[in-house]
Amino acid sequence: MSEEGRNAEEVRYRALLDLDVSRPEAREELVTGLHDESWRVRRAAAEGLVRLPERGAVVERLIAVLGERDETGARNAAAESLAGMGASAVQPLVHLLGHADPDLRKFAADILGQLALPEAEGALVAVLLEDGDLNVRVAAAEALGRVGGRGAAFALERVLSNPEPLLRLSALESLAALRHPPPLADVVPLLNNPLLKRSAYRVLGLIERTEVVALVCRGLAASESRSTREAALVALGQHSARMADGARPAMYAAVGEALRRLLGAVSWVTSALESGDIEVKTGALVAAAALREPRLAPLVAEVAQEERLVPEVMRTLACFGPETGRELLASMDRLSFPAREAAGQVLVDMVDESFVPELVQMLDWGEVDLKGVAARALGRTGALEAVEPLAGFLSNPELAGVAARALVALSAGFRAQVLQVLQTSLEQGAQPVVLNALVRVGGTAQLPLVRRIAREASVPLRATAVEVLAAVDPSGGLELARVALVDEAPRVRAAAVRVLGQVGDVSLAPLLQRALSDDALEVRLAALEAVGECGAVALAEDLEALVRHPDGAIAFRAVRSLARLGVLRDEVIQHAVAHEDHEVVKAALLAGAASGGGEALALGLLGHAHWDVRAAAARVLADSREERLLPPLMNALLSETDALARRALVDAVERLSGR
């Protein structure tokens, strides 16, 4: 397209976007746009027609465009617009299903499928079973896969024996989409049909009959056809996803026996694990679990790159024996990050004391995540030899947490040894997490040490000691927190304030009031949270004053604590809405919505300068489920330029209009 042509297209496109849909001429101007040579302009026209009032007349006009045989672009754009009309388009389209022209009947079935509304089910079923045109029946079969319903499922079952393979294929695909298992006897004859077998195996995987595993195994052992085996893998994955854990051993045994009869089974499963088809890959995981071949373990772990398959990956790796653990250990430095995570979790459950030498060696590897896996696994070995290597990481900021947790696990068998290394590490200035581990292992007997640390140790340890003591001994923790409120370090004072919020009550309001004016910001922020947490309503007036504070972090927490106390007044909300920090504005909007007065506030914020406030306002209005709010939302949508705010407005319009 020439520069001049692009400029002209842009002018037409913007003219439709800016069109005032309340004008009487708007409908025909948009219909003219449906016939434009540019697909962008046609799409803008289609979207514009959806926004028009008097939908009944618009739907009839769009159906008239569908009948313009020589205007392919306009017809497709009209169909797109009809698919956005919701329930108001269903009956006119159902009427169109009876038109003499099969082309229009097919259009009607396609659009009803996109609408996916149950009101169309009966008419589509009638077309599927009775229409004289194959293409129309196929369109009806495909539409019923989206419309759903018991009547649709039973009608689709009826055409599985139809002589037309295209109709049977559409019916199988729709039954699979509906997750509706047809009778096994209807599916078995289709498993050998080259055109239908992949879809037939998909619905076979939905059938809860014991015979299914044998049929799948027959397909897996089919040496003459890779496509048949892959279709059987798809069914295997589907069937396995619904299977109870108790039934899995029998399935694995049958599948393993079938695969061992297949020449090159390991190589083939390897290939399937690397497939780009996620359904094939899912079945390949089950096949790998049945084969239990250690060489497959790293490949199985790599499937964890598909996030939705992570549970099946974990289950598969868990089926492998101890040798798999060593296979995974050997390949750990070559695995992708998601694969390492999956392998690491399984490895932790697989190890025993015989793994300690390899795991200690792994602690020397350069990458922190691999060291973390080794540390977690050492904690599960139950071996005394694992204690000392873990102790070496207690002063490492990146690994102290995982090493401390691993030592807590080992303390079940070696409590005295673990206590000794934790106490020694604390004396040498270990990380604060070690103090938590010490109290978990040593219990209340360690409290004297915790109190001493709270007075004498480094700032991070003093702060941790205040919170650890409160977790084990609330009354003692409160007493220590009162003392710590005058600590020279803001971090310790903030920890003390958090303790007051967590285990204190309204009687501590004077202490929290002083903390609200502390010189350190982190102490003031902690105090704002603590006021709401312990229910100190007496400090509401102090919080209200802080809502106007120029620091957004302070104002935000003040709003949130007032809402938590249930004393956020409308006048204060208005002050918060006027705040320069948009997080404060959103906090006020959400608090207003939670108290039942958010709609008026949200309407006023649809024109806010920040896009995320406008988006938050749209979501609040959508949650109201009030259809009367549609006009202001649609007006806001017309002028919205930010993509994310526009998405929120579109979602709100769709929810309120029932689409």
N, C-alpha and C positions, 0 to 999 in steps of 0.2 A: 504494500500500500504506500502511495506517495505521501510526502509530508503534508500536502494540502488535504489529501484524503483522510489522514489521521486527525488533522485539526478539525475537519468537518464532523468526523465520527465523534470526537470528544465533545463538540458543541451539542450534538444530538443526545449524547449520553448524559451530559450534565443537565440538559433541559428536562429530561425525564426524571432525573433524581430530584431536581428542584421543583417539579410540577406540584401545584396545589391540588391535591386530590379532592378537595371539597368543591371545585369548580364543576359545573354541569358538563363542560366539554372534555373533562379529564379522561373519561372512559374511552372515547373514540380516539383521542390523541395517543393513549397508551396502546390501543388496538393497532393503530397505525405503526407504532413502534415495534409491535410484534412482527411486522412485515419488513423491518429494516434489514439491509444487507449485512450489518455488523451483528455478531452474536452477542457482543457486550450490550449493545443497545436493546436487542431482543430480550436479553435476560433482565435488564433494568425495567423494561416494559412489563415483563411477566411479574416481577416483584412488586411493581407499582400497582398492578391490577389487584393483587392480594390485599392491598391496603385500602381499596375503595369501599365505601359503604354500599348498601343495597346489593348484597352479594348474590341474591337470586338472579337479578338482571345481568350481573357480570358473568355469572356461570353460564347462563344461556348464550351470552354473546361469545364467550370462549368456545362453547360447543359448536357454534356456527362457524368459527374459524377452523375447527377440526375438520369440517367438511370441505375446505378449500383444497382440493386435491393437488393443485399445481404449486402450492405454497408450503413446501416441506419445512422450511425454517420457522414460518409462522405457526404451523400446526404443532411442531415440537415445543415451541415456546408457550403456546396455549396449553398444551398438556402439562408443561412444567408449572404454569400458573394454577391450573385446576388442581394439581397435586398439593398446592399450598392452601386451598380453599377450605379444607377441613370438612366437617359434617355437612355443610350446606351444599356440597357438590355431589354427595352420594346419590340421592334420588334421581337427579337429572342424568347422571352417568348410568345408573341402573336402567333408566328408560332407554338410554342410547344402546344398551346391550341388545335391545330388540330391533334395532335399525336394519333395514334391508341390506345395507352395504357392510360386508364383513370387515372391511378396513376400519370403519368407524367402531364396529363392535370390538375389534381387537384393541383399538385406542382406549375404549371405555374400560375394558378389562385391565389393561396395563395401568391406567391411572388409578383405578380402584385398588389395585395391588399396592401402589405407592401410598395411597391414603391409609391403607391397613386398618380400616374401621370395621367392626363386626357387623354393622348394619348391611354390608354388601355380601355377606357370606351366602345367604340363600340364593340370591340372583346368580352369583358366580358358580355355585354348585349346579344350578339348572343349566347354565351355559356349558359347563364342563361335561355334563352327561348328555345334553340334547342338541347342542349347536351342530349345524351341518358342515361347518368349516374347521379344518384341522388347526389352522393357525390361531383361530379364536379360542378353540378348546385348550390349546397349549398355553395361551396367554392366561386363560382362566385358571389353569392348574398352577401356573407360576404365581398368580395373584393370591390364590388361596394359601400358599405357603407363607404369605405375609399377613393375611387377614386372620387365619387361624379359626379355631372352633372345632367342636366334635363333628358337626355335619361336614365340614371341609375335609377332615381327616378320613372319615368313612367314605366320602365320595372319591377321594384320591386313591384309597385302597381299591375301589371298584374298577378303576381304569388300569390297574397293574396288569390285568389280563387282556387289555386291548391289543389288537394286532399292530397298531401304530407305535413303533419304537420311540418316536419323538415324544409322544404323549406319555408313554410309560416312564421315560427318562424325566420329564418334567414332574410327574407325580412322585417319583422316588426322591427327587431333590427337594420338593416341597414337604414331603413327609419327614425328610431329614431335618429341614429347617424348623418344622413344628415339633421336632423331637418325639414324633409319634411312631411307635413301633408297629408295623403292619403284621398280619399273621405270617408266621415262619413259612407255612406252606406256599404262600404267594411269592415269597422272596427267593426261595431255593432255586426255582427254575431259571431265575434271572442271573444267577451267579456265574453262569458260563457264557453269557451273551457279551461279546467284546464291547458293544456300545454301552451296555447297562451295568456291567459288573462292578465298576467303581462305585456308582451310586447305590447299587444293590448291597454291596458290602457295608456302605455307610449306614444304611438302615438296619442291616443285620446286627451291627454293633449296638443298636438300641434295644434289641430284643432280649428280654431276660429269660432265656431258656438254656438249660444245660447243654443242649445239642449245639448251641452256637459255637462253643469252643472247638468242638470237633470239626465243624464246617470251616472255621477260621484256619485250623491246623491243616485241613485239606488244601486250602488256598495257599498257605505258607509253603507247603511241600511241593507245590506245582512247579516242576522243573522247567516246563516249556515256556513259561511266561513270567517275565519280571513284573509286568503291569498287574497280573493277577496277584502275585505275592504282595505287591505294594498295596493293592486294594484290601487284601486280607490284613495287612498291618494296620490300615486305617480302622478296620472293624475291631481289631484287637485293642487298639488304643481306646476306642469308644467304649467297648465292653468293660475294659479294665477300670475306666474312670468311675463306673457305677458299682464296682464290685466291692463287697465287704472284705476286710483284711483276712478273715478266716477262710475265705474261698480261694485266696490267691495261690497258696502252695499247689493245689490240684491243677490250677490253670498253668502255672509255671512248669509243672511236670509234663503236662500234655504238650505245651508249646515247645519245650526243650526237646522232647522226643521227636516232634515233627521236624525241628530245625536240624537235628543231628542226622536226619536222613537226607538232608539237602547238601549237596556238594558245595563246598565253599561258603557255608552258612555264616561264619565269622566275618568273612570279607564282605558278604552281602549286607549283614547288619551294620557293619562299619560304614558302608556307603549310605544306608538308610539313615543312620545317625547324623550324617553330614548333609542330608537332603534339605532343600529349601522349602519343602512342603511340611508345614508344622503337624499336619495329621499323620503323615508318614513317620515323622520324627517321634511323635508320641507313641505310635505302635512299636517303633524300633526300641524305645526304652523298655517296653514290656518284654520284647524279644531278648534284649540284652540281659534283663533280670533272669530270664529263663535259662540263658546260656551260661551265665556266671563265669564268663571268660575274663580273667584279670586284665588282659591286654585292652579290653574295651573300656575299662574304668575311666581313663583320662578323657576319652571321647564322650562318654556319658556325662562326665562333669562339665564338659564344654557346652552341652545342651542347656545348661543353666543360664546361658546368655539369653535364652527365651524366658523371660521372667515368669510367664504363666505356667511354664513346665517345671519350675524349680521343685514343687512338691513331688512330682513323679521322678525327677532326677534323684532326689534324696531317698525316695523309696527304693529306687533301682539300685543305687550304690549300697544301700543297707542290705540288699540281698547277697552282695558279694562277700566272700570270706576274708579272713585275715590277710591272705596274700595280696588282696586288692589294696589293703591299707599300705603295704610297702610299695605297690605299683604307683599309688597316688603320691606317696612321699617322694618317690624318685622323680616324678614328673612335675612336682608342685611349682618349681621355678619356671616351667614353660607354659603353665596354664594361664588363661585369661583371668582377670580379676573376679568375674562372677563364678567361674569354674573353681577358682581357689576357695571362694567363700563356701560353695557347696561341698567341695572335697574336704575342706577343713572341718565343717560341721560333722560330716560323716566320720571323718578320721577320729575326731574326738570321742565318738561312741565306739570305735573299733579297737582302739589301742588297749594293750595290756602292758605289764611290766617289761616284756621282752622288747618293746618299742623304744625304751628309754635312750639307748645309745644313738639311734637315728634322730630322735627328737632333739637331743642335746646338740647333736651336730647341726641340726636345722636352726638352732638358736644363734649360730654364728653367721647365718646368711645375712646379706645386707638389707633386705627389704623388711620393713617393720611389720607389714601384714602377715608375712610368713613367720616371723618370730612370734607374733601373736597367736597364730594357729598352733605352733609348737608348744607355746606356754600353756594354752588351754588343754592341749592333748596331754601334756605332762601331768596336769592336775587330775586327769582321769586314769592314769596308769596305776595308781594305788601303790607306787613304789617309793621306798625311802630315798632311793638314789635320785629322785626327781626334786627333792626339797632344796638341796644346795644350789643347783643350777638356777632355780627360780628365784632364790634369795638374791642372786646377783643382779636382778632387774628391779628390785624394790626401790632403788634410788633413781631409776630411769623414768623421766616424766611420761614418755610415750608408752611404756610397757608396765609401769608399776601397778596399774589397775588390774590388768589381766593376770599378772604374776601373783598379786595378792589374792585374787579370787581362786586361782589354781591352788595356792597354799591352803586356803580355807577348805577346799575339797580334800586335799591330802591330810588335813588335820583329823579327819575321821579315823585314820589309822595311826597317825603319828603326831598326836596333839602336843606332847612335850617338845618335840623337835621343832615343830612349826612355831610354837610360842617363842621358843628361844631365838629363832632367826628373825621373827617380827620385832621382838624387843631389842635385839641387837641393832637392827636396821633403824629403829626409832632413835636409839642413842646416837646413831651416826648421821641423823638428819634426813631420814627417809621421807618419801612423799606422804601427804596427808591420808591417802587411801589406806596406807598401812595401818594407821591408827584405827580405822573402821574395822579392818580385818582382825586386828588384835582383840578388839572388844567382842567381835563375833566368835572368835575361837576361845578367848579366855573368860568371857562373861563378866559378871559384876565384880569378880575378884580383881579386875584390871582398873576399876574406877579410881582408886587412889592414884594410880599412875596417870590416868586421864586428867584428874584434877591438877596434878603437878605440872603436866604438860600445858594445861590451860593457863598456868601462871608464868611458866618459865621458858617455854619453847619458842620456836620461830613463829612469826605472824601466821603463816598458813596453818601450822599445826595448832596454834592457840584457837584460831577460828574453827577449825574442824573439831577440836576437843569440846568446845561449847555445844556444838550441835550433836555430837556423838553422845555426850552425857545425857542430853535431854531425851534422845531416842531410847536410851536404856533406863533412865531414872528421871521421869518428868519433873518431880518436885525438886530433886537435886539439880536438874538442868535449869529450872527457873531461877533457883538461888544463884547458880553460877552466872546465868545470863545477866542478872541484876548487877553483879560485880563487873562483868565484862562490858557493860554499857559505858564505862568510863575508861576503857582501855585506850591507849594512845593510838592504836592502829584502827583506821576506819573499817578494814576488813573484819576485824574481830567484833567491833561494835555492830556492824551490819549482821553478823552471824547471831549476835545476842538478840537483836531486834527480831530476826526471823523466828528464833525460839519463842519469844514473847507472843508472836502471832500464832504459832503452831500449838503451843501447849498452855497459853495464858487465857485470861478472860477480861471482861470489861473493867475489872478493878485495876488493870494495868494501864488504863488510859493516860494518867499523868506521865508515866514513863514514856509512852509512845508520843505524847504531845511534845516532850523535850526532844525526842529523836526526830520529830518532823522539822525541827529547826536546827538540826546538826549541821556543822560546817561541811561535812563530806556528802556529796551527792548520793553515793551508794547507800549510805545510812538512811538518808531521807527517803530514797526509793523503797528501801526495805520497810521502813516505817509505814509508808503509804499502803503497801500490801498487807502489812500486819494489822493495821486498823480494821480493814475489811474482814480479815480472816478471823480475828477474835471478837468481832461484833461490837467494837467500841463506838456506839452511836453518838456518845457524848462529844466526839471529835468531829461531827459532821460539819460544824461551822468552820473549823480549821480547813477541812478538805474543800469546802465550797470556795474558800478564798484562794486555794491553790489551783482551782480549775482555770483561773485567769493567769496563772504563772506563764511567763514567756517560754520557759523550757517545756517542750512538748512531752518529754518523758515524765515530768512531774504532773503536768495537767492530765495526761492520759491515765496515769495510775489513780489520780484523785477521782476522775470520772468513774473509773472501774470500781473503786472501793465504795463510792457513794451508791452505785447501783447494787453492789453486793450487800450493802447494809440496808437496801430498800428505802433510801431517803433521798433519791436523786429528784430534785424538784424541777418543774418545767422551766422555771426562770434560769436555773443553773444549766440546764440542757441548752438553752438559747445562747448562753455565754460560751459553752463548749463548742457549739456549732460555728460560732464566729471566730474560733481560734485559728491562728495561721497554720498550725501543724495539722495536716489532713488526717493523721492517725487519731488525733483527739476528736475531730469531727466524726469520724467513723465510729469511734467508741460511743459517742453521744447518740448517734443514729441507732446503733444496735441496742443500746440501753433503752432508748425510747421505744423501739419496736418490741422489746421484751416486756415492757410495762404496758403495752397495748395502745400507745399513742404515737406509733411510728409512721403512719401513713402520711399525715399532713407534713411531718418533718421530711420524709423521703421525697414527697412531691416538690418541696422547696429546694431539695438538694440535687434534683435532676439537672439543674443548670450550674452546678458547682464547678470551679475552675479546675479541680483535679479529677482525672478520669476515674481513679479508683473509688472516689466518693460517689461519682455518678453511677458507677457499676454497683456499689453497695446499696445505693438508693433503689436501683432497679430490682435488686434481689429482695429487698424488704417489701417492695410493692408486689412482686410476684408471690411472695409468701402469704400475702393478705388474701389471695384468691378472690379479690373483688373485681368483677368484670367491668365495673364502672370506671376503673382506673386505666382501662385500655386507651382512651383518647389521648390523655397526657403522655402516656408511654410512647404511643405511636408518633406523636409530635416530636418528642425528644429523639426518637430513632431517626426521624427525617434530618435532623440537624447534627447528629452525632458524627464526629470525624475520627475518633479513636477506635481502633479495631477491637480492643478488649471490652471497652465500655459498650460498643455496638453489639458485641456478642451477648453481653449481659442483658441488654435491652431486648434483643431478639428473643432470647430465652424467656424473658418475662412476658413478652407479648404472646409467645406460643403457649406458655402455661395458662395465662389468663383467658386466652381464646379457646382453650381446650384442644389445641393441636399437638 
